[in-house]
């Protein structure tokens, strides 16, 4: 599909005066990272992620026929009016107006809340923008009752990408790929797709415990971080490495090779941070306790031969990934050894989910 396929066709443009839609949309954690993008939110490399379950955004979009010459909106986050959120959402609406021209007919009020700390490296923009995109698509589907479910979710992912790149991986599916890759069926730079190959039982019901090393705002936003890849001396090699790692993880997910999964996922996490540390300007987003946790994980794995591994997003927090049959040992390890490195002893027990839900 091309961008033109996502321009709205409205059969009843004046059929709805007011209403509201609510979506609960998960965050996701990338296994092969995307870092660097072209114009129009197009990724420089393919990425693949686990969809989370407990880390979600709940968003309600209330709408009514516009009162002024053009539509306006207000934003409330966790019960409080948030004007500082408006610029990013205004940019999102501007980016999608060609695909959703009906938005200019309405005024909106957005109510949103997270199940996890905002801007702390748990991809709040991914869950937030995907939830808003799904609310917009619910309105479009009400205006066009001929829309199929397949088109609904594909366009929702397409729109979500225009708000936050990784948001397109939070729409539908447990394992989601974003980016055109020769070995991934139906993959696209325009939207995320469910990983359609067989996934080994080892990766079913996988767990992700998130250690909140730093619950504050990130030192550098993802938007700024992606721009640092322009002119980065190692950018081209990194993009090629990521494409090769997509091919590798495709086979790993099929074979169930947990050792190979550990090696690839941890390498990807450290590569992401290496790119930030070697950019200009440069950033170190890991905290001392991030490194202490990583070393503890390596010691634990050597002693037990279990399959606990870590990954990182663009922040200090650590995601612990492990299979269902090791959850008791890992939970004990977290409580006895790792919780001391978490800010306020906070951590989140999560697992692979299945995508967004309308509520």
C-alpha positions in Angstrom: 0.0 0.0 0.0 1.0 3.6 -0.6 0.3 6.8 1.3 -2.6 7.6 -1.1 -4.4 4.4 0.0 -4.8 6.0 3.5 -6.7 9.1 2.4 -10.1 8.9 4.0 -13.2 8.1 2.0 -16.2 9.4 3.9 -19.6 8.1 3.0 -21.6 10.1 5.6 -19.5 13.3 6.3 -22.2 15.0 8.5 -23.7 11.9 10.1 -22.1 12.3 13.6 -22.4 15.5 15.7 -20.7 14.3 18.9 -19.4 11.3 20.8 -16.4 9.7 22.4 -14.1 6.7 21.9 -11.7 5.1 24.4 -8.8 2.8 23.6 -6.3 1.0 25.9 -3.1 0.7 24.1 0.2 -1.0 25.2 3.7 0.1 25.1 6.3 -2.1 23.4 9.9 -3.0 23.8 12.1 -3.3 20.7 14.4 -6.3 20.4 16.1 -5.0 17.3 16.1 -1.3 17.7 15.3 1.5 15.2 17.5 4.5 15.7 17.5 7.1 12.9 14.8 8.1 10.6 14.2 9.8 7.2 11.6 12.4 6.4 7.9 11.6 7.2 8.8 9.3 10.0 10.3 6.7 7.8 12.8 4.4 9.6 16.4 4.0 8.5 16.2 0.3 9.5 13.7 -2.4 10.3 12.8 -3.0 13.9 11.0 -5.8 15.8 9.3 -5.6 19.2 7.5 -7.5 21.9 4.1 -5.9 22.7 3.7 -5.3 26.5 0.6 -5.8 28.5 0.7 -4.0 31.9 2.4 -0.8 30.5 -0.4 0.9 28.7 -2.1 4.3 28.0 -5.8 4.7 28.3 -7.1 7.5 26.1 -10.6 8.9 25.6 -11.2 11.2 22.6 -14.4 13.3 23.0 -15.5 15.2 20.0 -18.3 17.6 18.9 -19.0 19.7 15.8 -16.6 22.6 15.7 -17.7 26.0 17.1 -15.1 28.1 15.3 -13.6 28.3 11.8 -11.4 25.3 12.4 -11.3 22.5 15.0 -9.6 23.0 18.3 -8.6 20.6 21.1 -7.8 20.4 24.8 -5.6 17.8 26.5 -5.9 16.4 30.1 -3.3 14.0 31.4 -4.2 12.0 34.6 -6.9 14.5 35.4 -4.9 17.7 34.9 -5.0 20.1 31.9 -1.7 19.7 30.0 -1.1 22.6 27.6 2.6 21.5 27.3 1.3 18.3 25.6 -0.5 20.3 23.0 2.4 21.1 20.6 3.2 17.5 20.0 -0.5 16.6 19.4 -0.9 19.6 17.2 2.0 18.4 15.1 0.4 15.0 14.9 -3.0 16.4 13.8 -1.1 18.5 11.1 0.7 15.4 9.8 -2.5 13.4 9.5 -4.9 16.1 8.2 -4.4 15.0 4.5 -5.4 11.4 5.5 -8.2 12.4 7.9 -9.7 15.7 6.6 -12.8 15.2 8.6 -10.9 16.2 11.8 -11.3 19.9 10.9 -15.0 19.5 11.4 -14.7 18.8 15.1 -13.5 20.2 18.4 -11.8 17.6 20.6 -11.0 16.9 24.3 -8.4 14.3 25.0 -8.2 12.5 28.4 -5.3 10.2 28.9 -3.5 8.4 31.6 -0.6 5.9 31.8 -0.1 2.8 34.0 3.6 3.7 34.2 5.8 6.9 34.7 5.6 9.3 31.8 8.8 10.1 29.9 11.0 7.6 31.8 12.1 5.5 28.9 9.1 3.1 28.8 7.9 4.4 25.4 5.0 6.5 26.6 4.8 8.2 23.2 4.4 4.8 21.6 1.3 3.9 23.7 0.0 7.4 23.8 0.1 8.1 20.1 -1.2 4.7 19.1 -4.2 5.2 21.5 -4.9 8.6 19.9 -4.6 7.2 16.4 -7.1 4.4 17.2 -9.6 6.9 18.6 -9.3 8.9 15.4 -9.8 5.7 13.4 -12.9 4.9 15.4 -14.4 8.2 14.4 -13.4 7.6 10.8 -14.9 4.1 10.8 -18.2 5.6 12.2 -18.2 8.0 9.2 -17.4 5.1 6.8 -19.2 1.9 7.8 -17.7 0.0 4.9 -14.2 0.0 6.4 -12.8 -3.5 7.0 -11.0 -4.4 10.2 -7.8 -5.1 8.3 -7.8 -1.6 6.9 -8.8 -0.1 10.2 -5.7 -1.5 12.0 -3.3 -0.9 9.2 -4.3 2.8 8.9 -4.2 3.2 12.7 -0.6 2.0 12.6 0.1 4.3 9.7 -1.3 7.3 11.6 0.4 6.3 14.9 3.8 6.3 13.1 3.3 9.9 12.2 2.9 10.8 15.8 5.8 8.6 17.1 7.6 6.0 15.1 7.5 3.2 17.6 3.8 3.8 18.1 3.1 1.9 14.9 4.3 -1.3 16.7 1.7 -0.9 19.5 -1.5 -1.4 17.5 -1.9 -5.1 16.9 0.0 -8.3 17.6 2.4 -9.8 20.2 5.5 -9.5 18.0 5.5 -6.6 15.5 7.8 -5.6 12.7 8.2 -2.1 11.3 10.3 -1.4 8.3 10.5 -2.9 4.8 12.6 -6.1 5.0 12.9 -8.7 2.2 12.5 -11.7 4.6 9.4 -10.4 6.5 6.1 -10.9 4.7 4.1 -7.8 4.0 6.6 -5.6 5.9 6.5 -1.9 5.3 8.1 1.4 6.2 4.6 2.9 6.5 3.1 0.8 9.3 3.8 -2.1 11.6 2.8 -5.7 10.8 2.3 -8.7 13.0 5.2 -11.1 12.7 3.5 -13.9 10.8 6.2 -16.7 11.0 5.8 -19.5 13.5 7.1 -18.5 17.0 8.6 -21.2 19.1 6.8 -22.2 22.4 9.9 -20.8 24.3 8.8 -17.3 23.4 5.1 -17.7 24.2 4.0 -15.8 27.3 7.5 -14.2 27.7 8.0 -12.0 30.7 9.4 -8.4 30.9 10.2 -7.0 34.3 11.0 -3.3 34.1 13.4 -2.0 36.7 12.8 1.8 37.2 16.3 3.1 37.7 15.2 6.6 36.9 11.6 7.7 36.9 12.3 11.2 35.8 12.2 12.6 32.3 14.8 11.4 29.8 18.0 13.4 29.4 17.4 13.5 25.6 14.1 12.9 23.8 13.9 10.2 21.2 13.2 12.9 18.5 16.5 14.6 19.3 18.3 11.2 19.5 17.1 10.1 16.1 18.4 13.3 14.5 21.9 12.6 15.9 22.2 9.8 13.3 22.5 12.3 10.5 26.2 12.5 9.8 27.0 9.9 12.5 30.3 8.2 11.5 28.9 4.7 12.3 25.3 5.2 11.1 25.5 3.3 7.8 27.2 0.2 9.5 24.5 0.3 12.2 21.7 0.3 9.8 23.2 -2.7 8.0 23.7 -4.5 11.3 20.1 -4.0 12.2 18.9 -5.5 8.9 21.1 -8.5 9.4 19.9 -8.9 13.0 16.3 -8.9 11.7 17.2 -11.9 9.6 18.8 -13.6 12.6 16.0 -13.0 15.1 13.5 -14.3 12.6 15.2 -17.6 12.7 15.8 -17.4 16.5 12.1 -16.9 17.2 11.3 -19.9 15.0 13.9 -22.2 16.5 13.5 -21.2 20.1 17.2 -20.7 20.7 17.3 -18.8 24.0 21.0 -18.4 24.1 21.1 -16.8 20.7 18.2 -14.6 21.7 20.1 -13.4 24.7 23.2 -12.6 22.7 21.4 -10.7 20.0 19.0 -8.7 22.3 21.8 -7.6 24.7 24.0 -6.6 21.8 21.2 -4.5 20.3 20.6 -2.7 23.6 24.3 -1.8 24.0 24.6 -0.8 20.4 21.8 1.6 20.8 23.5 3.3 23.7 26.9 3.1 21.9 25.4 5.1 19.0 24.3 7.8 21.5 27.7 7.9 23.2 29.5 8.4 19.9 27.2 11.0 18.4 27.8 14.7 18.3 26.7 16.0 20.7 27.0 12.8 22.8 24.9 11.4 25.6 25.2 8.8 28.3 21.7 7.8 29.3 22.6 4.8 31.4 23.0 5.6 35.1 25.5 3.9 37.5 22.7 1.6 38.8 22.0 0.6 35.2 25.5 -0.8 34.9 25.3 -2.4 38.3 22.1 -4.2 37.2 23.7 -5.4 34.0 26.7 -6.8 35.8 24.4 -8.6 38.3 22.5 -10.1 35.4 25.6 -11.4 33.8 26.8 -12.9 37.2 23.3 -14.5 37.8 23.3 -16.0 34.3 26.8 -17.5 34.7 25.9 -19.0 38.1 22.4 -20.4 37.2 22.6 -21.0 33.4 19.1 -19.5 33.2 18.0 -17.4 30.2 17.4 -14.1 31.8 18.7 -11.2 29.6 18.3 -7.5 29.5 17.4 -4.8 27.0 17.3 -1.0 27.2 15.4 1.7 25.6 16.6 5.3 25.2 16.9 5.8 29.0 18.3 4.4 32.2 15.7 1.7 33.0 16.4 -2.0 32.4 14.0 -4.5 30.9 14.5 -8.0 32.1 13.4 -10.6 29.5 12.9 -14.2 30.5 10.7 -17.3 29.7 7.6 -18.3 31.6 9.3 -21.4 33.2 12.0 -19.2 34.8 9.7 -16.6 36.4 10.0 -17.8 40.0 13.8 -17.8 40.1 14.0 -14.4 38.3 11.4 -12.8 40.6 13.4 -13.9 43.6 16.6 -12.5 42.0 14.8 -9.2 41.4 13.6 -8.9 45.0 16.8 -10.1 46.7 19.4 -8.6 44.4 18.1 -5.9 42.0 15.4 -3.9 43.7 18.0 -2.0 45.6 19.1 -0.3 42.4 15.6 0.9 41.5 14.5 4.4 42.3 12.1 4.2 45.3 12.3 0.4 44.9 10.0 0.6 42.0 9.7 -2.0 39.3 6.9 -3.3 37.0 6.2 -7.0 36.3 4.9 -7.3 32.7 4.6 -9.9 30.0 3.9 -10.1 26.3 0.5 -8.8 25.3 -1.6 -8.9 22.2 -2.2 -5.2 21.2 -4.7 -2.5 21.7 -8.3 -2.9 23.0 -11.3 -0.6 22.7 -13.0 0.0 26.0 
